[in-house]
Amino acid sequence: MKPEGWQAQRRIETDYDRAIRRLIQRTWQIIGIDPDLLSPWDFVRRLERLANTGSFDHFALATAKRMITQTFFDTAQTWREAARGGSKGRLIYEVLRQEMQGPVGNMVYVLIDRNAGIIRSMPFDLASQATLYIQEQTAEGKRPEQIAQELLQKFPHMSAKKAALIARTEASKSHTALIQARSDRLGLAWYVWRTSQDGRVRSSHKHMEGVLCRFDTPPSPELLADEKNVGSYNAGEIYNCRCYPEPLIDITDISWPHKVHYGGQIVRMSKEQFRKVA
Ligand SMILES: [Zn+2]
């Protein structure tokens, strides 16, 4: 039995995006925005101060925890559906029942940690972006007060863009990481690369749709598409990617012959050929 729900719920990403933005806004309000800000460097200092407040730390952790918990339950639901009637049904139920004590539970904590860290570093990233802007504009002879005002105006857009990138990239990465951790526990080495099938799928991922891949030997989609290599990674593991892995639970779940990423290439294999290499 193959469930259709392996794709991450968009709601998790949009919730995460909104929460990160709210966090920046709220803390920004605590520190206070001075409309008469004279020095652009004061803007940078405030941003860094924002990052060092205890409340920012606290909310960063809470925000990360919420997204990972949502992803955890969302994907558990899909596994439960996969277990229904499938040959590995009992095993899947068993793994789900005790997973918080094992490697899947560990992965949950790793992911919360990683995401909290990324949110915490966001004000510093914005501060270095602002620093670069100040240097460029100063070199062009602009007055400090003017640069400061421009920064205040740019800030909402700057932070919203950053929040959206973090939310999209990290929600997707966490989704893949949890599917992989549960697959590992079940001894499932292969997955089908799925794209979100909308107009925004990057060209190098389009040809990955439907390809069988191994979690421990990820492909380089760019290299396979004769584009500039940006490394090997699994579905959903690169910035702005909404692709996702669909674990191959049973060899009969897919049609044969099938496209397989094997030996650094995409080859067409029969069920028998695949059985020999799998
Ligand atoms: Zn993708």
Residues whose N, C-alpha, C, O or C-beta is under 5 A from the ligand:
A	BS01	ZN	H205 C241 R242 C243
